[in-house]
Amino acid sequence: MKKGLIFVISGPAGSGKGTVVKLLREMIPTLGYSVSATTRAPRPGETDGVNYHFMSREDFLKLLENGMVLEYTEYCGNFYGTLKSEAEKVLAEGRDIILEIEVDGALQVKSLLPDDTVTVMLIAPDRDELERRLRGRGTEADEVIVKRLDRAIEEVALAEKYDYVVTNETDRSEECANNIRSIIAAEHLRYRRMKDTVDIYRG
Ligand code: 5GP
């Protein structure tokens, strides 16, 4: 059985990551997805167990204490973390998994599982467009938007630590998802991952 890989996609808030990841999952139905745990309150339209496992700080800290979290971070005052159980379930089936997480967590996963992790940073084409997208969502108070914008700019500065950087041009999410699909295909064809197939010829 081929080994599944972990594709970590980070994108500052407003990079359009949600839409791109949704498209990607439609393009590759076998791609696993991890529902993160968070202490932030659900936004209108979000469902517990689908968008996130929403929980109290106390419950999140219990998960941490019990070693049930693969990576986590505190982001704009709330905890977010990937549950080991979510990732293990998918990888045990030999499927790839996509983790839609911010920079801190992405780098934790990369250093924990360097051979099996590919990091992709998704960015808006420029700063003005990023701000427009953040304000356009209209679900957050101005103070929260400013916080997210600052954090987003900090995150883009860390792009150098990623394997790939993909821009998400306005109204071209499909093209962006296609680029990530190419990355997924190419990563599976790296020599070190194809070695068993090549070795068959060595006899
Ligand atoms: P939001 O509140 O907009 O849903 O998410 C805020 C940020 O947290 C986004 O950058 C999102 O990718 C990130 N995030 C979501 N789940 C996780 C997680 O499990 N771990 C980490 N490290 N970041 C996460």
Residues whose N, C-alpha, C, O or C-beta is under 5 A from the ligand:
A	BS01	5GP	G11 S36 A37 E71 Y72 T73 Y75 Y80 G81 T82 E100 I101 E102 G105
